[in-house]
Structures are given as C-alpha cells and as structure tokens.
C-alpha cells in the first residue's frame, strides 16, 4: 500500500508540474501573435540582461523547424511603477529590435521579430541550448528543477577557446563594420545555440557612433542612474571603470568586458570584483586601485598562454587594451580544434577543391575533439554537404567515423536520417565503395527495416555492378559482415547473386573471389541448404583453372570438416567424389595441388567407410537384439501363461507365490541383460607326430615266432575261425583275388586305424595288421585316443604275457591244408625282390623297408590319406567292423589245440 501511495503521489506531482508549466506558458504567451506560427514547448533556459527572458523550445508549424522562443512575462514587473514598467519594456524591446536588424554568424539569429501582447513580449531565434550564465551556474529564471542537461554541462577547453574567439569576432564585427559598442558584454548576453556556438545578444544598451561612417567612431554614453530598475541598467560587474568614473566609453570598454568574461569562464562564473549597486562610485574607485596593482591570485586559474593578454584587457588605460581584431589573432586561439571549428563556420565560403582537401585531413583531427563538440558542431556541417554529390565521397568517411563513436540511439536520431538519400546514390561510384567498407557498422546500428530497404539493396547493386573492381571489393567484404545479415535475406537474395557472379562472369578474379566468399560464409548457412544449393553450384562451374579448382576443393573441404555442416555418405558416393576425382587429375594442377586433392579425397573415403560400417554394425546389433527380445518375449509369455494358469487352477500358498515372484524376477533380469555376443576362437590344430613302430613290429613278430612251434606233418582243419578269434585275418580261398584286394580294397591303400583290430588281452590296445599274399608283411600297432602315454614297451609287455597261449603260424597252414611259403620275414628280407612270389606264381608285394613306416602305417598314425588330404569319412569304424573276441575265447582255443596235439 505504501508503494502504491508513493507512486500515486509522484504521478500527481508530475501531473501538477506539467499542468503548472503548461498553464504558465499558456498564460504568458496567450494572445501573442507568435503562437499563431509557432508551437511553444518546454522551458529550457534563460538569458538577456538580468536573465529576464525565459527561453522555450518551439516548433514552426508550417515547416516543423525547430526554434527557440524568448518570452518576457510582464507579470514580473507588476511591482514597479508604470513609468518604470515602460522603461523596462522599452529597454527590452530596443535590444531585440537592434538584434533583429543585425545579421552576423557571431550574433544570435532572429527568425521571427518581437511580438508584444498585453501579457508578454516574445520573439523567435535559432535553436538555443542555454546562456553562458546558465552554464556557469547562474540559474535564475530557470524551470524548477533545473534541467540536468544544464546542471551537468561542462565546457571543454576547445569549446571555451573557440567560444571566446567567436565573441571576439562578434565584437570585431560590431566595432569595425557597424561602428557600435555593445556596452553590456556579460555571460547573460552570450547565448550557446544548439550546436554549441557562442552568439551575442542583449543590445539593450548598445551605443552607435555619432560620427559619420568615414570618420573615426565616437560614442557618447549615459551617466549611471542608480534609481533606475535593474533591467534598465547594464551589469556593473562587467563594465569598464571609465564608463562609471568618467562617463566615457569606446570600443576598448567592450574589450575590458571581454577580459572579465574570460576570467569568469575560468573561475566558474565569478567576476573579478564585487560591485555594490547602491554605492557604485566607491566600488569602482576601489576597483580602479586594484586594477593598477593586480595580484597573481586573480590569474591563478587562467591558462598560461592567455594570462598576459588578459592583463592587457584589464588595464586601466583603454589605449593599452588590444582591440577585437587583435584578440582573434593571439596564440591562445591558434588551436587545432578551434581552427577546425572555425573552418566549418566559414565552409560556405570555400570552393570544392578547398573543401575536399579539408575533408581529407579531418579524420586525423576528429579523434582529438570531444564527442559532444563533434556531434553538435561538426556533424551538422558535414551532413549539410550531402546535397553536393561531388563532395559526398569526401564527407561520407568522416560521417561514418563519427557514427562509430555514437550510440545506436544517437546514430538513429542524428545520422541515419541524413544517410537515407545517400544510400540510393549510384554516382559517383566511390560512395558505394565507402559504404561497403563500413558495412559492419551500418548493419550493427541500423534498424532491421532500414537494412532491408536501404542497406542490403546497395550490396545487391554492387554484386550486379558492371565494374569488376566493385564486384571484387564487394565479394571480399561480404564475409566480414555476413554474420549480421538475416538468414532469409542471405538465402533468397545474397547467395543467388553470388552464384550468378560466379557462373556468368568472364573474369577469373571474380569467379575465384566468389568461391572464396562462399567458402567463408558457409558457417552461417544450414547443412541442407549447402548440400542442395552450394554443392550443385560447384558442379556447374565451367572453367578448370588451378585457382578455380582449388577454390572448389576448399569449399568441399570446409563442408566436410565443419562441425555444423558435413556431407552425407550418399552425397559423397553419388555426387561429390564422382565430381572431385576427375578434377584431381586435371593437367593444370601441380604436385602440391594434386596432393591437396588426394588428401581431401582420402578423408572423404575414410568418412564414407566409417559411416557405412557403423550403419551396418548397428543394423547387425539391432537384429541380434531383436532376436533376443523375441526369445525373452516368448519366455515372458510362457511364464505369464504358466503363472496365470497356475493361479487360475488353484489357490497358491505363500511359498508358491514367493517362488513365482522369484521366477518372474529372474525372467525380468534375463530380459534386461545385454544379448550375448559369441566370441570367435581360433581352433588350435593338434600337431600329430608320426611314431616309428618298426622296432616294435619286429619284436612282436619275433615273439610270435618263438611262441608258435613247428607245424606237425599232419594237416589241420582250416583255422580261420581260430585266427579270427585272435583278431588276425586269414587268407581267403581265392588267393588271386586276395592278392590284390583286402576287404574289397587294394592292399596298397592305407586303412584307418579302426578298420582292422587285433585285440590282445585289453580292448584299449589295438593291433592293426595288413597282409599281403604271402602272409604278414607289416603290422601297425596303434594307440587309441584314450591312451595318453603310449609307448612300445606297453605293447610288448602285453603281447608277452604268460597267460596267453600262442602257436606257430606255419603249423596252422599245414593243418588247414592251405600251404603258404614257409619263409620268415627275416628270410624274405634276405631274398631278392624278384623271388617274392606266392606258390601260384603271382608276384606279391615285396617286403617294405622296416626302417620307416609304410604308407598304410603313416596313414593309420596320422589319420590322413596318402595324398596328404584328410581321410575320407567313408573309411570309418562304422563302415568297417570286425568281430572282436575276448581274451577268454582266445585261451580256450589254445587249450583245445593242446588237447588235440597232446
């Protein structure tokens, strides 16, 4: 509530203040003819003798031109007698009328003469900021509160120097040309206009020469009358001593007043001496003595280079004081800033050549001047030259330099309205070049509507200009401000024009600069616009100069490597690489350029491979996950069905429900697990080493021979069954057939180890024997896979067990009537190969070298065929099975033989 009440009170106070001001203005100016042509605004300052004039801001109704309205309200003199009122009004009217008749740059310009009504006096002048008295701290007759612009206004050195210089020039004009003395030069009668120029007003007590113009001027002044109202007398603090003491005045009297003004400017408005208006003669007498012996403290705040001249101006003798023309030439006013401002004030008197030379050197001076001085004094003078097209190329750089130091609000208010017509000028061409060089400034501070309507069309004209130099400059500058261009304008207006410049030009420089420009602004475009619009442009370029090719390569590389852009693998495979690879082998490229091409092409291929490989891996992973999900879903469905059915069939106990909950939890865990990935394991092929069983074979044969006795003379029945019980195949009846085939295969072919087995005492010990037509030619003893530590000693010990009954094989031959050659292996080894034959005359296979295993033996040991290939699966124990006889059956057969033979 308190805040609301405070806000309401502030609003009411503001409302009352505005109402009061409006009422005061209305009541003061009501009925004055000035109001017919001018709108009177706010109260801004006060000026004139005794600060009697209130200064208001005004606007001319017909032209909307800004003016200052001076108003003297007659209500302030109501306390005086009618005679005194008339004297005050006459004095004020005289001063305005005299000012209206005089025209000079150093005098305040009157735009509308004095108008009198019953309540006020009013006239209009050029726009005014304040009087020098207001700026120095005299705020009489100002609005309450005092405007901050006046309270905070501080004079810069250049303003002070040039202001005093302007007053000196104004006095020189009055003294030399008009033959007049002002007689009241003081801060109240020095007005600072809106541009900061110091102007003279207040000619209420001016005195003209009584001599003709061709003679030496002579002035007569009136004696000081202390009984007159203050507004009917000049300011005594700034009057020369002779004016009071000797009732004498001349042009030097104004120069004394100027000296006191100089002192006041450097001492915050304080005059040298205080004057008692009621005892003015005594005051001036004392002042005269002090002027004869000026102390150093008076000049403490005065700049060193003007102190001596100030002492001359304050001299008691008028003849010693410098005149106004001499004062304008003192070194104190010979300042770069003051001279610059002075040149601007006389600019209308210069020709184009002088102006151009001055404007060329101005950028060096502008940084040395205060911003307020530049904006108020120099900028208006510069923009006024825009009406002269020949001067625009010289003026425009300075205007844009000032714009850089201005705020955006100041730029929009003070500079942009003046630049509007210049944006549309196409001649001279230098205007366009200057704007292009400062395009970043324009795009930063210009509102978006003006950018679209004025600034960007100028860039488009530059891209379409017939001048190659303009196109090149524009293409080089565009990347510097591309980030400031809105995306629709860039996409729809700028890029198409750059494309046309690149494809349609006949200049190699323009084409290369177009490619460079496109490469630099890629980062401000989106990915799909680049792929759809920029890449096709590259493929349409007809020329094949190395610079163009490298420009094309540079754009491709930027698109490929930029984190925001990138090229899809489809674009790489379908458009980019088919375009880029033929360019890489162009005959115009040197080694370095070719290397650059190949580097980019390799990068593209690597990107293509990586992306596509990643895609395929992801697809594979998705497929595996889908399979896993399908399995999990089936299990979940089964589990849910089982749980549902179980719950539906019977009511479950607490333990059964806990069990079902655990099963569901396990199923959920299994579902959430990552799919198992099979690990590829390299199979380790066992190294099979061939063992030499020759010695073992010979030992076994010798043991067999020693165990079997000599065959009896009588015949025996066929012993095939007995041999079969020992696991040894006997010859078949058809000897010729058996010579070539054993079990249906040639004897030269190697059988797998399970093909023929001789089981002796232990089924884990296998003896594989193959026969030729002459009997046993070789015997292979093979350890089965279950025997980890196999050696020949085990086999020998197994064969020589005493429980086994053995017989000589030749006895069996005699017994069964089938006669084999009674040749032992040792005898066969001593015979010539030609003697190896059976009884029927069919040559048999010769004895093999027992020092190394035979082909069959090697095959049996290694499990491979004689050609080094894996054994045919047809040769397996399942295909070739033999009946096995245990050790008991073999022993029974031996016992029967013993019974037969005793």
Buried (B, 14 or more C-beta within 10 A) or exposed (E): EEEEEEEEEEEEEEEEEEEEBEEBBEEBBEEBBBBEBBBBBEBBBBBBBBBBBBBBBBBBEEEEBEBBBBBBBBEEBEEBEEEBBEBBBEBBBBBBBBBBEBEBBBBBBBBBBBBBBEBBBBBBBBBBBBBBBBBBEBBEBBBEEEBEEBEEBEBBEBBBBBBBBBBBBBBBBBBBEBBBBBBBBBBBBBBBBBBBBBBBBBBBBBBBBEEEEEEEBEBEBEEBEEEBBEBBBBBBBBBBBBBBBEEBBBBBBBBBBBBBBBBBBBBEBEBBBEBEEEEBEEBBEEBBEBBEEBEEEBBEEBBEBBBEBBBBBBBBEBEEBBBBBBBBEBEBBEBEBBBBBBBBBEBEEEEEEEBBEBBEEBEEBBEEBBEEBBBBBBBBBBBBBBEEEEBBBBBBBBBBBBBEEBEEEBBBEBBBEBBEEBBEBEEEBEBBBBBBBBBBBBBBBBEEEBBBEBBBBBBBBBBEBEEBEBBBBBBBBBBEBBEBBEEEBBBEBBBEBBBEBBBEBEEEBBBBBBBBBBBBBBBBBEBEBBBEBBBEBBEEBEEEBEBBBBBBBBBBBBBBEBEEBBBBBEBBBEBBBEBBEEBBEBEEBEEEBEEBBEEBBEBBEEBBEEBBEEEEEEEEEEEBEEEBEEEBEEBBEEBEEEBEEEEEEEEBEEEEBEEBEEEBEEBEEEBEEEEEEEEEEEEEEEEEEEBBBBEBBBBBBEBBBEBBEEBEEEBBEBBBEBBBBBBBBBBBEEBEEBBEBBEEBEBBBBBBBBBBBBBBBEEEBBBBBBBBBBBBBBBBBBBEEEEEEBEBEBBBEBBBEEEBBBBBBBBBBBBBEBEBBEBBBEEBEEEEEEEBEBEEEEBBBBBBEBEEBBBBBBBBBBEBBEEEEEBEEEBEEEEBEBEBBEBEBBBBBBEEBEEEEE
